[in-house]
């Protein structure tokens, strides 16, 4: 049994080293991106932001959209219902903002996600002169040059869309840090790669490309705006550029139930829209957790008559876990370059992307099991059944 364990542990160490190499690679990528001068490309653009309910700090987040340093930008805030609680606040921010802006009421969806329905209404309401669509989420706080950088990446004709990702700036609490640590691998997954995907909270696309790739058709019956637009662009042969310098800071303090629901929902979307990636994650996670459980059981069994061997087993597992901590150190270094305005918060919560990284595979195991057992999910008070990437059933509305 010991031979089997150490053989499996060696294989897991190789897998963990393969993951670890992404840390310094991402840090080097960030440094290259930050050295590049911004492109001189800023055509008229429309920024669409769907809103629902009174998120914490919603006003602060929306005002970041109206603080964008961009020469010709229209802002559209979109709600599904006339009586949405966010509407009065949206109207207040629009009235006080310095950019041309409107509130759009999309109406309730039929056979697709509410967010997608809001985005479709926003695109339809965009002014004719806008050559670029920019999409944002209401729970992020982008910097003032965010839109300019996203749109600037579209200067190259071969680029189909530009995108970024979120980073949860942890509160000094265990669950907030765990959410940030869980989100971290996805934030550093992309780079100069054909595997890049779009993230709905920060993406820009030329209007002509949006129409040529027929994104409207891909959005007709889906719940995931970003993964379906990713599919549309891939099938149209268009490249997706990832911009770490546009990383969006988010602030959230979840409870246990909310954390498990949110993380499982992300994995369920991957299962439905990117099944090959889901299966790869499942295989790696099963192997990781199985080796650790096997090692813990073996160490416990040997504790009485061979404590030194139990110590060797646990030391081996600790060494493997240290690879994840080391990866987190590289991520933290990159984040300090990308979000200098949050440097103090990142310094105080250094333990989140590093030490809490060892807990992420276990939360991921819960997510993978949950996503394997159902295709139902509740998102902002609406329960959906994800029948396929092209078909979504609304089961219950809030």
C-alpha positions as CSV (number, residue, x, y, z in Angstrom):
1,X,0.0,0.0,0.0
2,X,2.9,2.4,0.8
3,X,4.4,1.8,-2.6
4,X,1.1,2.5,-4.3
5,X,0.6,5.7,-2.3
6,X,4.1,7.1,-3.0
7,X,3.7,6.2,-6.7
8,X,0.3,8.1,-6.8
9,X,1.8,10.9,-4.8
10,X,4.6,11.2,-7.4
11,X,2.1,11.5,-10.2
12,X,0.1,14.1,-8.3
13,X,3.3,16.0,-7.7
14,X,3.9,16.1,-11.4
15,X,0.3,17.3,-12.0
16,X,0.7,20.0,-9.3
17,X,4.0,21.1,-10.8
18,X,2.3,21.4,-14.2
19,X,-0.3,23.7,-12.5
20,X,2.4,25.6,-10.7
21,X,4.1,26.6,-13.9
22,X,1.1,28.8,-14.7
23,X,2.0,31.1,-11.7
24,X,5.3,32.5,-13.0
25,X,4.0,32.4,-16.6
26,X,1.0,34.6,-15.6
27,X,3.2,37.0,-13.7
28,X,5.5,37.4,-16.7
29,X,2.5,37.9,-18.9
30,X,1.1,40.7,-16.6
31,X,4.5,42.5,-16.6
32,X,4.6,42.4,-20.5
33,X,1.0,43.7,-20.7
34,X,1.7,46.5,-18.3
35,X,4.7,47.6,-20.4
36,X,2.7,47.9,-23.6
37,X,1.5,51.4,-24.6
38,X,-2.2,51.8,-25.0
39,X,-3.6,51.6,-28.5
40,X,-4.9,54.8,-30.2
41,X,-8.3,53.4,-31.0
42,X,-11.4,54.8,-29.4
43,X,-14.4,54.8,-31.7
44,X,-17.9,55.7,-30.4
45,X,-19.0,53.0,-28.0
46,X,-22.0,51.9,-25.9
47,X,-21.6,50.4,-22.5
48,X,-24.4,48.0,-21.4
49,X,-24.7,47.1,-17.7
50,X,-27.6,44.9,-16.6
51,X,-28.9,45.5,-13.0
52,X,-31.2,43.7,-10.7
53,X,-31.9,44.5,-7.1
54,X,-29.9,46.6,-4.7
55,X,-26.5,44.9,-4.6
56,X,-24.1,46.0,-1.8
57,X,-22.3,49.1,-2.9
58,X,-24.3,49.3,-6.2
59,X,-24.1,53.1,-6.3
60,X,-20.4,53.0,-5.9
61,X,-20.0,50.4,-8.6
62,X,-22.2,52.2,-11.1
63,X,-20.4,55.5,-10.6
64,X,-17.2,53.8,-11.7
65,X,-18.9,53.2,-15.1
66,X,-19.7,56.9,-15.3
67,X,-16.2,57.9,-14.4
68,X,-14.7,56.3,-17.5
69,X,-12.1,58.3,-19.3
70,X,-13.3,57.8,-22.9
71,X,-14.0,60.3,-25.6
72,X,-17.4,59.2,-26.8
73,X,-19.2,56.7,-24.5
74,X,-22.9,56.0,-24.0
75,X,-24.0,54.1,-20.9
76,X,-27.1,52.0,-20.8
77,X,-28.4,50.6,-17.5
78,X,-30.8,47.8,-18.1
79,X,-33.4,46.3,-15.7
80,X,-36.0,43.6,-16.4
81,X,-39.0,45.1,-14.6
82,X,-40.4,48.6,-14.2
83,X,-40.5,48.1,-10.4
84,X,-37.0,46.7,-10.0
85,X,-35.6,48.0,-6.7
86,X,-32.4,49.1,-8.6
87,X,-34.4,51.4,-10.8
88,X,-34.5,54.6,-8.6
89,X,-30.8,54.3,-7.9
90,X,-30.0,53.8,-11.6
91,X,-32.0,56.9,-12.5
92,X,-30.2,58.9,-9.8
93,X,-26.8,57.9,-11.1
94,X,-27.8,58.6,-14.7
95,X,-29.1,62.1,-13.7
96,X,-26.0,62.9,-11.8
97,X,-23.5,61.3,-14.3
98,X,-21.5,63.3,-16.8
99,X,-21.9,60.8,-19.7
100,X,-24.9,60.4,-22.0
101,X,-27.0,57.6,-20.4
102,X,-30.4,55.9,-20.4
103,X,-32.3,53.4,-18.4
104,X,-33.7,50.5,-20.5
105,X,-36.5,48.3,-19.2
106,X,-36.1,44.9,-21.0
107,X,-39.2,43.0,-19.8
108,X,-39.2,39.5,-18.5
109,X,-37.4,36.8,-20.5
110,X,-39.0,33.8,-22.2
111,X,-36.7,30.8,-22.7
112,X,-33.4,32.5,-21.8
113,X,-31.6,34.0,-18.8
114,X,-32.8,37.3,-17.5
115,X,-29.3,38.8,-17.8
116,X,-29.1,37.7,-21.5
117,X,-32.5,39.2,-22.1
118,X,-31.3,42.5,-20.6
119,X,-28.2,42.5,-22.7
120,X,-30.3,41.9,-25.9
121,X,-32.5,44.9,-24.9
122,X,-29.4,47.0,-24.3
123,X,-27.9,46.1,-27.7
124,X,-31.1,46.9,-29.4
125,X,-31.3,50.2,-27.7
126,X,-27.7,51.3,-28.5
127,X,-27.4,54.5,-30.5
128,X,-26.7,53.9,-34.2
129,X,-23.3,55.7,-34.2
130,X,-21.7,53.3,-31.6
131,X,-19.2,51.1,-33.3
132,X,-18.3,49.0,-30.2
133,X,-20.3,47.3,-27.5
134,X,-18.8,47.1,-24.0
135,X,-20.5,44.9,-21.4
136,X,-20.1,45.2,-17.6
137,X,-21.6,43.8,-14.5
138,X,-23.1,45.8,-11.7
139,X,-21.0,44.2,-8.9
140,X,-17.6,45.3,-10.1
141,X,-15.5,48.5,-9.8
142,X,-13.4,49.1,-13.0
143,X,-10.8,51.8,-13.1
144,X,-11.2,55.0,-15.0
145,X,-9.2,53.8,-18.1
146,X,-11.0,50.4,-18.2
147,X,-13.2,51.0,-21.3
148,X,-10.4,52.7,-23.2
149,X,-8.1,49.7,-22.7
150,X,-10.8,47.1,-23.6
151,X,-11.7,49.0,-26.7
152,X,-8.1,49.7,-27.6
153,X,-7.4,46.0,-27.9
154,X,-9.9,45.8,-30.8
155,X,-7.6,47.9,-33.0
156,X,-6.1,44.8,-34.5
157,X,-8.4,43.5,-37.2
158,X,-7.8,39.8,-36.3
159,X,-9.2,40.4,-32.8
160,X,-12.8,39.4,-32.4
161,X,-13.3,40.6,-28.8
162,X,-11.4,41.7,-25.7
163,X,-12.1,40.5,-22.2
164,X,-10.8,40.4,-18.7
165,X,-11.9,38.8,-15.5
166,X,-12.9,39.6,-11.9
167,X,-10.9,39.5,-8.7
168,X,-12.6,39.3,-5.4
169,X,-10.7,41.6,-3.1
170,X,-11.1,39.6,0.1
171,X,-12.6,41.0,3.3
172,X,-10.6,39.9,6.3
173,X,-13.0,36.9,6.9
174,X,-12.5,33.2,6.2
175,X,-15.3,32.9,3.6
176,X,-14.6,36.0,1.7
177,X,-11.0,34.9,1.4
178,X,-12.1,31.4,0.3
179,X,-14.3,32.9,-2.4
180,X,-11.3,34.9,-3.7
181,X,-9.0,31.9,-3.6
182,X,-11.6,29.8,-5.4
183,X,-11.9,32.4,-8.1
184,X,-8.2,32.9,-8.5
185,X,-7.3,30.0,-10.8
186,X,-9.9,31.1,-13.4
187,X,-8.5,34.6,-13.3
188,X,-5.0,33.4,-14.1
189,X,-6.1,30.6,-16.5
190,X,-5.9,32.8,-19.6
191,X,-3.1,34.6,-21.3
192,X,-1.7,34.7,-24.8
193,X,-3.7,31.6,-25.7
194,X,-6.3,30.2,-28.0
195,X,-8.1,28.9,-25.0
196,X,-9.1,32.4,-23.8
197,X,-12.8,32.8,-23.1
198,X,-15.0,35.9,-22.5
199,X,-16.2,37.0,-19.1
200,X,-19.5,38.8,-19.2
201,X,-18.5,41.4,-16.5
202,X,-15.9,42.9,-18.8
203,X,-15.9,42.4,-22.6
204,X,-15.7,44.6,-25.7
205,X,-16.6,43.7,-29.3
206,X,-17.1,45.7,-32.5
207,X,-20.7,46.0,-33.5
208,X,-19.8,44.7,-36.9
209,X,-18.1,41.6,-35.4
210,X,-21.1,41.1,-33.1
211,X,-23.5,41.0,-36.0
212,X,-21.2,39.0,-38.4
213,X,-20.7,36.3,-35.7
214,X,-24.5,36.2,-35.3
215,X,-24.2,36.5,-31.5
216,X,-27.9,37.3,-31.4
217,X,-28.7,33.8,-32.5
218,X,-26.3,32.3,-30.0
219,X,-28.0,34.3,-27.2
220,X,-31.6,33.3,-28.2
221,X,-32.1,30.5,-25.7
222,X,-29.1,30.6,-23.4
223,X,-28.3,31.7,-19.9
224,X,-24.6,32.2,-20.2
225,X,-23.9,35.4,-22.3
226,X,-20.1,35.1,-22.2
227,X,-19.7,31.4,-22.9
228,X,-22.1,31.5,-25.8
229,X,-20.4,34.6,-27.2
230,X,-17.1,32.7,-26.8
231,X,-18.6,29.9,-28.9
232,X,-19.9,32.3,-31.5
233,X,-16.5,33.9,-32.0
234,X,-14.6,30.6,-32.0
235,X,-16.9,29.2,-34.7
236,X,-16.4,32.4,-36.6
237,X,-12.6,32.0,-36.4
238,X,-12.2,35.2,-34.3
239,X,-9.5,35.6,-31.6
240,X,-10.2,36.6,-28.0
241,X,-7.7,38.8,-26.3
242,X,-7.4,38.7,-22.5
243,X,-6.4,41.9,-20.8
244,X,-5.2,41.4,-17.2
245,X,-4.7,45.1,-16.8
246,X,-8.5,45.5,-17.0
247,X,-9.1,43.1,-14.1
248,X,-12.3,44.2,-12.3
249,X,-12.2,44.4,-8.5
250,X,-15.2,43.0,-6.7
251,X,-16.1,43.1,-3.0
252,X,-18.3,40.5,-1.5
253,X,-18.8,38.9,1.9
254,X,-20.7,35.6,1.4
255,X,-22.2,33.2,3.8
256,X,-21.6,29.4,3.5
257,X,-24.8,28.8,1.6
258,X,-24.2,31.7,-0.8
259,X,-20.6,30.6,-1.4
260,X,-21.5,27.0,-2.2
261,X,-24.4,28.1,-4.4
262,X,-22.3,30.6,-6.3
263,X,-19.3,28.3,-6.9
264,X,-21.5,25.4,-7.9
265,X,-23.4,27.6,-10.4
266,X,-20.1,28.5,-12.1
267,X,-19.2,24.9,-12.5
268,X,-22.6,23.9,-13.7
269,X,-22.3,26.5,-16.4
270,X,-19.0,25.0,-17.4
271,X,-20.6,21.5,-17.5
272,X,-23.3,22.7,-19.9
273,X,-21.4,25.1,-22.1
274,X,-17.8,23.7,-21.9
275,X,-18.2,20.0,-21.1
276,X,-14.6,19.0,-22.1
277,X,-13.2,21.5,-19.6
278,X,-15.6,20.2,-17.0
279,X,-14.5,16.6,-17.5
280,X,-10.9,17.6,-17.4
281,X,-11.5,19.5,-14.1
282,X,-13.4,16.4,-12.8
283,X,-10.6,14.1,-13.6
284,X,-7.9,16.3,-12.0
285,X,-10.0,16.9,-8.9
286,X,-10.9,13.3,-8.3
287,X,-7.3,12.3,-8.6
288,X,-6.1,15.0,-6.2
289,X,-8.7,14.4,-3.5
290,X,-8.4,10.6,-3.8
291,X,-4.6,10.7,-3.3
292,X,-5.0,12.9,-0.2
293,X,-7.8,10.8,1.3
294,X,-5.7,7.7,0.7
295,X,-2.7,9.3,2.3
296,X,-4.7,10.5,5.3
297,X,-6.2,7.0,5.8
298,X,-2.8,5.3,5.4
299,X,-1.1,7.8,7.9
300,X,-3.9,7.1,10.5
301,X,-3.5,3.4,10.1
302,X,0.3,3.6,10.6
303,X,0.2,6.1,13.5
304,X,0.3,3.5,16.2
305,X,3.0,1.1,15.1
306,X,5.0,3.3,12.7
307,X,4.6,7.0,13.5
308,X,7.7,8.0,11.5
309,X,6.0,6.5,8.4
310,X,2.8,8.5,9.2
311,X,5.0,11.6,9.4
312,X,6.6,10.8,6.0
313,X,3.2,10.4,4.4
314,X,1.8,13.6,5.8
315,X,5.0,15.4,4.9
316,X,4.6,14.2,1.3
317,X,1.0,15.5,1.2
318,X,2.2,18.8,2.7
319,X,4.8,19.1,0.0
320,X,2.2,18.7,-2.7
321,X,-0.1,21.2,-1.0
322,X,2.8,23.6,-0.9
323,X,2.8,23.7,-4.8
324,X,-0.7,25.4,-4.6
325,X,0.5,27.9,-2.0
326,X,3.5,28.8,-4.2
327,X,1.2,29.3,-7.2
328,X,-0.8,31.6,-5.0
329,X,2.3,33.7,-4.2
330,X,2.9,34.3,-7.9
331,X,-0.8,35.3,-8.3
332,X,-0.6,37.7,-5.4
333,X,2.5,39.3,-6.9
334,X,0.6,39.8,-10.1
335,X,-2.4,41.2,-8.4
336,X,-0.3,43.8,-6.5
337,X,0.8,45.1,-9.9
338,X,-2.7,45.0,-11.5
339,X,-4.7,46.5,-8.6
340,X,-2.3,49.0,-6.9
341,X,-5.3,50.9,-5.4
342,X,-6.1,47.8,-3.4
343,X,-2.5,47.1,-2.4
344,X,-3.2,47.5,1.3
345,X,-6.2,45.2,1.3
346,X,-4.3,42.6,-0.7
347,X,-1.4,42.8,1.8
348,X,-3.7,42.3,4.8
349,X,-5.3,39.3,3.2
350,X,-2.2,37.7,1.8
351,X,-3.4,34.4,3.2
352,X,-6.3,34.2,0.9
353,X,-4.7,33.3,-2.5
354,X,-1.8,31.4,-0.8
355,X,-2.8,29.4,2.3
356,X,-6.5,29.1,1.4
357,X,-5.5,27.7,-2.0
358,X,-5.1,24.3,-0.3
359,X,-8.9,24.3,0.5
360,X,-10.0,25.1,-3.0
361,X,-9.8,21.5,-4.4
362,X,-12.2,20.4,-1.6
363,X,-14.7,23.1,-2.3
364,X,-14.3,22.3,-6.0
365,X,-15.2,18.6,-5.2
366,X,-18.5,19.8,-3.7
367,X,-19.1,21.9,-6.8
368,X,-18.4,19.2,-9.3
369,X,-20.6,16.7,-7.4
370,X,-23.4,19.2,-7.2
371,X,-23.1,20.1,-10.9
372,X,-23.1,16.4,-11.9
373,X,-26.4,15.8,-10.1
374,X,-28.6,18.5,-11.5
375,X,-29.0,21.0,-14.4
376,X,-31.1,23.3,-12.2
377,X,-29.7,26.5,-10.8
378,X,-31.1,29.6,-9.1
379,X,-29.6,33.0,-10.1
380,X,-30.8,36.2,-8.7
381,X,-34.1,34.8,-7.6
382,X,-34.9,33.0,-10.8
383,X,-34.7,29.2,-11.1
384,X,-33.6,27.8,-14.4
385,X,-33.2,24.3,-16.0
386,X,-30.3,24.3,-18.4
387,X,-31.5,21.8,-21.0
388,X,-28.7,22.5,-23.4
389,X,-26.5,25.5,-24.4
390,X,-29.3,26.5,-26.8
391,X,-32.3,25.8,-24.6
392,X,-33.1,27.2,-21.1
393,X,-36.3,26.6,-19.2
394,X,-37.5,29.1,-16.6
395,X,-39.0,27.1,-13.8
396,X,-39.7,29.8,-11.2
397,X,-39.5,33.6,-11.1
398,X,-39.0,35.7,-8.1
